[in-house]
């Protein structure tokens, strides 16, 4: 296996609006990030992924961009960005920027020019189409945020395509001029000295040529016609030749509706596209189909099957990204753990899980503190356009019970991840001296960075240990993946082997104690405990009993045994 720096990295995602406010306007900014770089350095991460900081009208909190080469005024100036990048590099931290080029803002000059003149070359930068008879849109697609994916232009007869909000018109990548514009933007930030790109819904950039209707009796989210389209690999290979091959970048593509076979095409080292992808299959384990608002109880057997499939399918020449939450997902301890009695234990267990699989771990801000979901008192307190659109459509169009809709929002709404970072127990959690743009989670007096740093047994210090272990033991990064006792109903166990070393990872995903009997071949020779989330731990032996949400990792010699134990 080829060893590279980005495989060994640990990435920390910052959602700038909610990270740290330095100028007292209630909104996080670049100055606030600069203030907290030493905190991130001390945590041990070495790559920072910044959610968008570009100029934007903020219909979708910065994922609707009106100028890709300017900084959003609320966040600061380009001079502050330059200081931020310099300060990161001085601390050995690398910067990965968010590239959002499936769509722009409708306030981008390209789109404004397209609206102004039907004969403008910018008209073909987007998807403008005639409607159907009877005032119907061009096809029956809906957007990811509900309602139609088509909006009629304000002063004209045609409709434009938007797979997200109506203020996020999709770009037409089949137009070579669009691709040239994207590469110009990427070159601008490359010349600044950044270290990589996270690419928003990048597998959507090639749509089916005719934009056909979905079958009448089928789902109207037209994924087959806009995901993994006919020219997507051609365009990404072109991007790689033009920009990504210039430096040893870290790259990750957000890819909804991608299979392991498709992911291999995007990430195999011989294909010269991307380093890794963000897959979503595990994010639908608690949903009915791919409708996140239709909630069901997730099953450990399905979680094992999904992670096991991705671990084995991408083991040869490809690479995984590892995450359980981000700016678009609920807090992982609330979703997959226990954010009450066993918050600390389950947060540590889930962290052990992510940091002992093969792939690059991604930490979302506040995850290292065990931050939890939020329950606002009314829909009026929510800010996220996806949440607000869902509520409006569910209640007014489909006449669902508002209380039932709110329960889904409490579980899955994106604002769960967007409440301000909890720095200390002072007012507004030390995030701001003003009224924050979105309310702080009331539990900040208990859950905050200052308290976590003081407590040697905190989740924060456990993350430090996990990151340190990863840095010191290559088996944690490069070791193969072999599941153990796959049929166990509550314990997830696996081994990792590399260059004569072997890890044994044993995780109880539930609050009830559990017993496991391991095959002898799974025990590392002279195995010693590497890390665990209880002060004392069971010995490395065949018969083991785990407490609530217990995680334990043993390290020893490989012994030369090939393991595919059941």
C-alpha positions in Angstrom: 0.0 0.0 0.0 1.3 3.4 -0.9 1.9 5.6 2.1 1.0 9.3 1.8 0.6 12.2 4.2 -3.1 12.6 3.7 -3.8 9.0 4.6 -2.1 9.6 7.9 -3.8 12.9 8.5 -6.7 13.7 10.9 -9.0 16.4 9.6 -11.0 18.9 11.7 -14.0 20.6 10.1 -14.7 24.2 11.0 -18.2 25.7 10.4 -17.0 29.3 10.5 -20.3 30.9 11.4 -20.5 28.9 14.6 -16.9 28.5 15.6 -15.7 31.7 17.3 -16.8 35.3 17.0 -13.9 37.8 17.3 -15.7 41.1 16.6 -18.8 41.0 18.7 -21.5 40.7 16.0 -22.7 37.2 17.0 -21.3 35.5 14.0 -18.1 33.4 13.9 -15.3 34.7 11.7 -11.8 34.3 10.5 -10.4 36.3 13.4 -12.1 33.8 15.8 -10.5 30.9 14.0 -7.0 32.5 14.3 -7.6 32.8 18.1 -8.3 29.1 18.4 -5.5 27.6 16.2 -3.5 26.7 19.3 -6.5 24.8 20.6 -6.6 22.8 17.3 -2.8 22.3 17.3 -3.0 21.0 20.9 -5.8 18.6 20.0 -3.5 17.1 17.5 -5.2 17.4 14.2 -3.2 18.5 11.2 -5.7 19.4 8.5 -8.4 22.0 8.8 -11.4 21.9 6.5 -13.2 25.2 6.3 -16.8 25.3 5.2 -17.4 28.1 2.7 -16.1 31.5 3.6 -16.7 33.1 0.1 -19.0 36.0 -0.6 -22.6 34.8 -0.3 -26.1 36.0 0.3 -26.4 33.1 2.8 -29.6 31.5 1.6 -27.9 28.2 2.4 -25.3 29.5 4.9 -22.5 30.1 2.4 -23.1 27.1 0.0 -24.7 29.7 -2.4 -21.7 31.6 -3.6 -21.8 35.0 -5.4 -18.1 35.6 -5.6 -15.6 32.7 -5.3 -12.5 35.0 -4.9 -13.8 37.3 -2.2 -14.4 36.7 1.5 -17.9 36.9 3.0 -18.0 40.3 4.7 -19.4 38.8 8.0 -16.3 36.5 8.1 -13.6 39.2 7.5 -11.3 40.2 4.7 -8.8 38.6 2.3 -6.0 40.1 4.4 -7.4 38.2 7.4 -7.6 35.0 5.3 -3.9 35.5 4.4 -3.0 35.8 8.1 -5.1 32.8 8.9 -3.3 30.6 6.3 0.1 31.8 7.4 -0.7 31.1 11.0 -1.9 27.6 10.2 1.2 26.8 8.2 3.4 28.2 11.0 1.7 25.6 13.3 2.1 22.7 10.9 -1.6 22.8 10.0 -2.8 22.4 6.5 -5.9 24.0 5.0 -8.6 22.3 2.9 -11.1 24.7 1.3 -14.7 23.9 0.4 -15.2 24.0 -3.3 -18.9 24.5 -4.2 -19.2 24.4 -8.0 -22.2 22.2 -8.8 -24.2 25.5 -8.4 -23.7 29.2 -7.7 -25.8 31.8 -6.0 -28.5 33.4 -8.2 -26.8 36.7 -7.2 -23.5 35.6 -9.0 -22.7 37.9 -11.9 -22.8 35.0 -14.3 -26.4 34.2 -13.4 -27.4 37.9 -13.4 -26.0 38.3 -16.9 -27.9 35.1 -18.0 -31.2 36.6 -16.7 -30.5 40.0 -18.3 -29.9 38.8 -21.8 -31.2 35.5 -23.4 -28.5 35.8 -26.0 -25.7 36.2 -23.4 -23.1 33.4 -23.4 -23.7 33.1 -19.7 -27.2 31.7 -20.5 -25.5 28.4 -21.3 -23.6 28.5 -18.0 -26.9 27.2 -16.4 -29.8 25.0 -17.4 -32.6 27.2 -18.8 -35.5 25.2 -20.4 -39.0 25.9 -21.7 -41.8 24.7 -19.5 -44.5 22.2 -20.5 -48.0 23.1 -21.6 -50.3 24.2 -18.8 -47.6 26.2 -17.0 -45.8 23.1 -15.8 -42.0 23.0 -15.3 -39.7 21.3 -17.8 -39.7 18.0 -15.9 -41.0 16.4 -12.7 -37.8 16.6 -10.7 -37.9 17.9 -7.1 -35.0 19.5 -5.3 -33.2 18.1 -2.3 -34.9 20.7 -0.2 -38.4 19.9 -1.3 -40.7 21.4 -3.9 -39.8 21.6 -7.7 -36.2 21.7 -8.9 -37.3 24.3 -11.4 -37.9 28.0 -10.9 -39.4 30.4 -13.5 -37.0 33.2 -14.3 -38.3 36.5 -12.9 -38.8 38.3 -16.2 -39.0 35.7 -18.9 -40.7 32.5 -20.1 -38.1 29.8 -19.2 -37.3 27.9 -16.1 -33.8 27.3 -14.5 -32.7 24.1 -12.7 -31.8 24.1 -9.0 -31.2 20.8 -7.2 -31.1 22.7 -3.9 -32.7 26.1 -3.1 -34.1 28.3 -5.9 -31.3 30.7 -5.1 -28.7 28.0 -6.1 -29.0 27.5 -9.9 -27.0 24.5 -11.2 -24.0 25.1 -13.4 -23.8 23.4 -16.8 -20.5 21.7 -16.8 -20.9 20.5 -20.3 -20.1 24.0 -21.3 -16.2 24.2 -21.5 -16.3 27.8 -20.5 -17.8 26.8 -17.1 -15.0 24.3 -16.5 -12.5 27.0 -17.4 -14.1 29.3 -14.9 -13.9 26.6 -12.2 -10.2 26.0 -12.9 -9.5 29.7 -12.7 -11.1 29.8 -9.3 -9.2 26.7 -8.1 -5.9 28.2 -9.4 -6.6 31.4 -7.5 -6.7 29.5 -4.2 -3.9 27.2 -5.2 -1.7 30.3 -5.7 -2.7 31.4 -2.2 -1.0 28.3 -0.9 -3.9 26.2 0.3 -3.4 22.4 0.7 -6.6 20.8 -0.7 -10.2 20.9 -1.6 -13.4 19.3 -0.2 -15.8 19.3 -3.2 -19.5 19.8 -2.5 -21.8 17.3 -4.3 -19.2 16.9 -7.0 -20.7 13.8 -8.5 -23.7 15.9 -9.6 -21.7 18.0 -12.2 -22.6 15.8 -15.2 -26.4 15.6 -15.8 -28.2 13.3 -18.3 -28.3 15.3 -21.6 -32.1 15.5 -22.1 -33.0 16.0 -18.4 -35.8 13.4 -18.8 -38.8 13.0 -16.5 -38.6 10.4 -13.8 -41.2 7.6 -14.2 -44.6 8.8 -13.2 -44.9 6.2 -10.4 -41.3 6.6 -9.3 -39.5 8.9 -6.8 -39.1 12.4 -8.1 -35.7 13.1 -6.7 -34.1 12.3 -10.1 -30.8 10.9 -8.8 -30.3 8.5 -11.8 -30.3 11.5 -14.1 -27.9 13.9 -12.2 -25.6 11.7 -10.0 -22.5 10.0 -11.5 -23.4 11.3 -14.9 -22.0 10.4 -18.3 -19.0 12.8 -18.3 -18.2 13.1 -14.5 -15.0 11.1 -14.7 -13.8 13.0 -17.8 -14.4 16.3 -16.0 -12.6 15.2 -12.8 -9.6 13.8 -14.7 -9.5 17.1 -16.6 -9.6 19.0 -13.2 -6.8 16.8 -11.9 -4.6 17.5 -14.9 -5.2 21.2 -14.8 -5.1 21.9 -11.0 -4.8 18.9 -8.6 -1.7 17.5 -10.1 0.2 20.7 -9.4 0.7 19.8 -5.7 0.3 17.0 -3.3 -3.2 18.1 -2.4 -5.7 16.4 -0.1 -9.0 16.0 -2.0 -12.4 14.6 -0.9 -15.6 14.6 -2.9 -19.0 14.7 -1.3 -20.9 12.1 -3.2 -24.6 11.3 -2.5 -25.8 8.1 -4.1 -22.4 6.5 -4.9 -21.7 2.8 -4.7 -18.4 1.2 -3.7 -17.8 0.3 -7.4 -18.4 3.9 -8.4 -16.2 5.1 -5.5 -13.3 3.0 -6.8 -13.5 4.8 -10.1 -13.4 8.2 -8.3 -10.6 7.4 -5.9 -8.3 4.7 -7.4 -4.7 6.0 -7.4 -4.3 5.0 -11.1 -7.3 7.0 -12.3 -6.0 10.5 -11.2 -9.3 11.9 -9.9 -9.8 12.3 -6.1 -8.1 10.9 -3.0 -11.4 9.9 -1.3 -15.1 10.4 -1.2 -17.7 11.2 1.5 -20.2 8.3 1.1 -23.7 8.6 2.5 -24.8 4.9 2.8 -24.2 4.8 6.6 -26.1 8.1 6.9 -29.3 6.4 5.7 -29.2 3.6 8.2 -31.8 5.3 10.4 -34.0 6.5 7.4 -36.6 4.9 5.2 -34.8 4.7 1.9 -33.0 8.0 1.3 -35.6 10.2 3.0 -33.8 11.3 6.1 -37.0 12.8 7.6 -38.6 9.3 7.7 -36.9 7.9 10.7 -36.4 4.3 11.7 -34.2 2.7 14.4 -30.7 1.9 13.0 -29.4 -1.7 13.4 -25.9 -2.7 14.3 -26.0 -5.5 11.8 -26.6 -3.0 9.0 -23.9 -0.7 10.3 -21.4 -3.5 10.3 -22.4 -4.5 6.8 -22.1 -1.0 5.4 -18.7 -0.2 7.0 -17.4 -3.6 6.3 -18.3 -3.3 2.6 -16.6 0.0 2.2 -13.5 -1.1 4.2 -12.9 -4.1 2.0 -14.0 -2.6 -1.3 -11.7 0.3 -1.1 -8.7 -1.5 0.4 -6.8 -2.0 -2.8 -5.5 1.3 -4.4 -8.3 3.4 -2.9 -9.0 5.2 0.4 -11.9 5.8 2.8 -13.1 8.9 4.6 -14.3 8.3 8.1 -17.1 10.4 9.6 -20.3 10.1 11.7 -21.3 13.8 11.7 -20.6 17.1 10.0 -22.4 20.4 9.3 -25.2 18.6 7.4 -25.8 15.8 10.0 -27.0 15.4 13.5 -24.5 15.2 16.4 -23.1 11.6 16.4 -23.4 11.0 20.2 -27.1 11.9 20.0 -27.6 9.8 16.9 -25.5 6.7 17.4 -24.7 6.9 21.1 -26.4 8.0 24.3 -26.4 11.8 24.9 -27.7 11.3 28.4 -26.4 9.0 31.1 -23.6 7.5 28.9 -22.7 10.5 26.9 -19.0 10.4 27.7 -18.7 6.6 27.4 -20.6 6.4 24.1 -18.8 9.5 22.6 -15.4 7.8 23.3 -16.6 4.5 21.9 -17.8 6.1 18.6 -14.5 8.0 18.4 -12.6 4.7 18.9 -14.6 3.2 16.1 -13.8 6.0 13.6 -10.1 6.3 14.5 -9.4 2.6 14.3 -10.8 1.9 10.8 -8.8 2.2 7.6 -9.3 5.7 6.2 -8.8 9.4 7.1 -10.9 10.4 10.1 -12.9 13.7 10.0 -13.7 15.4 13.3 -16.5 17.9 13.3 -16.2 20.9 15.6 -17.4 20.1 19.1 -17.4 16.4 18.5 -14.3 16.2 20.6 -16.3 17.7 23.5 -19.3 15.4 23.0 -21.6 18.2 21.9 -25.2 17.1 21.5 -28.3 17.8 19.4 -30.5 20.8 20.2 -34.3 20.9 20.7 -35.5 24.5 20.0 -39.0 25.3 21.3 -40.5 26.3 18.0 -39.8 26.1 14.2 -39.3 29.8 14.3 -36.0 29.4 16.1 -34.5 27.2 13.3 -32.3 28.8 10.7 -31.6 26.0 8.2 -33.3 26.4 4.8 -33.6 22.6 4.5 -35.3 22.3 7.8 -37.7 25.2 7.2 -38.6 24.0 3.7 -39.3 20.5 5.0 -41.5 21.8 7.7 -43.4 24.0 5.3 -43.9 21.2 2.8 -44.8 18.5 5.3 -47.3 20.6 7.2 -48.9 22.7 4.4 -48.7 20.4 1.4 -48.9 16.9 3.0 -50.8 17.9 6.1 -48.6 16.0 8.5 -48.9 16.5 12.3 -46.6 19.4 13.2 -45.5 17.7 16.4 -44.5 14.6 14.4 -42.6 16.8 11.9 -40.8 18.5 14.8 -39.7 15.2 16.3 -37.9 14.4 13.0 -36.3 17.8 13.0 -35.1 17.3 16.6 -33.4 14.1 15.4 -32.1 15.0 12.0 -32.2 18.8 11.4 -28.9 20.3 10.3 -29.1 23.0 13.0 -28.2 20.3 15.5 -24.6 20.6 14.2 -24.7 24.4 13.8 -25.2 25.7 17.3 -22.2 27.7 18.5 -19.0 25.9 19.6 -19.1 25.6 23.4 -15.8 27.1 24.6 -16.5 27.8 28.3 -19.3 28.3 30.9 -19.5 32.1 30.5 -22.6 33.6 28.7 -23.1 32.3 25.2 -20.5 29.6 25.9 -17.7 32.0 25.2 -18.6 32.0 21.5 -19.6 35.7 21.4 -20.2 38.8 23.5 -23.3 39.6 21.4 -26.6 37.7 20.7 -25.4 34.7 18.7 -26.8 34.2 15.2 -28.4 30.9 16.4 -29.0 30.1 20.1 -26.3 28.2 22.1 -27.2 24.7 23.4 -28.2 25.2 27.1 -26.0 22.4 28.2 -22.9 24.5 27.5 -22.3 25.1 31.2 -21.5 21.4 31.6 -20.2 20.6 28.1 -17.4 23.0 27.0 -13.8 23.1 26.0 -12.5 24.8 29.1 -14.0 22.1 31.4 -12.9 19.3 29.1 -9.3 20.5 29.0 -9.2 20.6 32.9 -10.6 17.0 33.1 -8.0 14.4 32.3 -10.7 11.8 31.7 -12.7 14.0 29.3 -13.7 13.1 25.7 -11.3 15.8 24.5 -8.2 14.1 26.1 -9.4 10.8 24.7 -9.4 12.3 21.2 -5.8 13.5 21.9 -4.9 10.0 22.8 -6.5 8.5 19.7 -4.8 11.0 17.4 -1.4 10.4 19.1 -1.8 6.6 18.7 -2.7 7.0 15.1 0.5 9.0 14.6 2.7 6.5 16.4 1.3 3.2 15.0 1.1 2.8 11.3 -1.1 -0.3 11.7 -3.9 2.1 12.8 -3.6 3.9 9.4 -2.6 1.2 7.0 -3.7 -2.1 8.6 -6.1 -4.4 6.7 -9.6 -4.9 8.0 -10.9 -8.2 9.2 -14.3 -8.5 10.9 -14.6 -10.8 14.0 -17.8 -12.4 15.3 -19.9 -10.5 12.7 -23.2 -12.0 14.0 -22.8 -10.6 17.5 -25.9 -8.5 18.2 -24.3 -5.7 20.2 -20.5 -5.9 19.8 -18.6 -4.8 16.7 -15.1 -6.3 16.7 -12.4 -6.4 14.0 -8.7 -6.8 13.6 -6.1 -4.7 11.7 -2.7 -6.0 10.6 0.3 -4.3 9.1 4.0 -5.0 9.0 3.9 -7.6 11.7 1.7 -5.6 14.1 -2.0 -6.4 14.9 -4.8 -4.5 16.4 -7.9 -6.0 18.0 -10.8 -3.5 18.3 -13.8 -4.5 20.4 -16.8 -2.1 20.7 -20.1 -2.4 22.6 -22.6 -0.2 20.8 -25.2 -0.4 23.5 -25.9 0.4 27.2 -26.4 -3.2 28.2 -23.3 -5.2 29.2 -22.3 -7.8 26.6 -20.1 -10.9 26.5 -18.1 -12.0 23.5 -16.1 -15.2 22.9 -13.3 -14.6 20.4 -11.5 -17.1 18.2 -8.0 -17.6 19.5 -6.6 -16.5 16.1 -8.0 -13.0 16.7 -5.9 -12.4 19.8 -2.7 -10.5 19.0 0.5 -12.1 20.3 1.5 -10.5 23.7 -1.4 -8.2 23.3 -1.5 -5.1 25.5 -4.2 -2.5 25.9 -3.5 0.4 23.6 -6.6 2.5 24.6 -10.0 2.0 26.2 -12.8 4.2 27.5 -12.9 2.8 31.0 -10.0 3.3 33.5 -9.6 -0.5 33.9 -10.1 -2.9 31.1 -10.6 -6.6 30.5 -7.6 -8.7 29.7 -6.9 -9.7 26.1 -8.4 -13.1 26.2 -10.9 -15.3 24.4 -13.8 -14.6 26.8 -14.5 -10.9 27.4 -17.3 -9.0 29.1 -17.8 -5.4 28.1 -19.7 -2.7 30.0 -22.1 -0.1 28.7 -20.6 1.4 25.5 -17.2 0.0 26.3 -14.4 0.3 23.8 -11.1 -1.4 24.1 -8.2 -1.8 21.6 -5.3 -4.2 22.0 -2.0 -4.1 20.2 0.4 -7.0 19.7 2.2 -9.1 17.1 0.5 -10.4 14.0 1.7 -13.9 14.4 1.3 -14.5 10.7 -2.3 -15.7 11.0 -4.8 -14.8 8.2 -8.1 -14.0 10.0 -11.6 -14.0 8.6 -13.2 -15.1 11.8 -17.0 -15.4 12.3 
